[in-house]
Amino acid sequence: HSEGLSGFVASFFGMKICWFIVILSLFVFGQCQLETPKFPCPFTRTLTLETPNMQGQDVYILQNLINRSPFVDPKIQTNMFYDQATETAVAQYQKANNMTDDLGVFDVETSSLLLLQHSYDGYKDNGTIPAGYKYKVYVPVYANRSIETNGTLYDSEMNVLLQFPTRTHGQNDAKGSPLNQFCSNGATPTGLYEFDLNSPEPDPASYGPYPVNRFVFGLEGNGFTMTNNATTMVRDGILLHTGEWPNWTPPEPMPNSHGCVHSYPWKIEEVWRILVELGVVVHNNTFGALPYPYQPQGIISVEQVDR
């Protein structure tokens, strides 16, 4: 009887363990299914050579970034079409990085590595202001945009007129990670831009009550990639502005923006008053309408300084 009882107990607990393993496997499998890698912003889809060619701003960003790879030769046109040349460039990049599956197919793994390796544009401020502009703003940034820096306002002779705190951190994604500079509402893109003074935005809580400075067109760096003309305008509505921020007191970090450059309210007021003294006109706010109807009066330089 004792042997029979022992066998029954062993069998009973053996069945329990088997069911536990089955349930655990289903749970783990389910978790793995939920955690399938997703495309990093700004990419949202697999890009392949098709007829007609796939096209869009994601292709345009891919083409600009992959041209920075030393393994892509010859460099390709940034024409917004996933054409034969783009497929070849993607395959060259994948081979050089030991990605041997599905050569020429721009997938999650390739897009993630491309952003990691080539988001940095290499832009360096040259310490001058081109002829024809009345002012320049220089904003140094770090890869970690939580670090606030001091911007500098210059006149046309590169005389320092004002220094002011800046924050160029954009919004976070659903998991709390910062959106990169190629995403809508992400970090302020680095590079050189034309810049212009516009009348205040109609929402003082979000933008402050003072005139704002608008990023108009990119001239160099990621600024050129993102905002160089109306056809390929990936990022629009980037401003230097402030806001009415409840429960905020300096030197606490400023709130994150939606891709703009934030500064203290009284500093933005000071920027406006200094520019008017220089003869800069407050143009009627265009609210991002294109083409931009005015001749930009200034430039802004946003340089990553920790590379």
Secondary structure, DSSP 4 states (H G I P E B T S, - for coil): -HHHHHHHHHHHHHHHHHHHHHHHHHHHHHHHHHT---PPTT--S-B---SSPPBSHHHHHHHHHHTTSTT--S-----SB--HHHHHHHHHHHHHTT--SSTT-B-HHHHHHHHHHH--------S---TT-SEEEEEEE-SSTTS-EEEEEEETT--EEEEEEEB----B-TTSPBP-TTSTT-SPPPEEEEEEEEPPPS-HHHH-SS-EEEEEEEEEHHHHHHHSSSTT--S---EEE----TT--TTSPPPP-SSSEE--HHHHHHHHHHHHHTT---BPP-TT-SS--S---EEEEEEE---
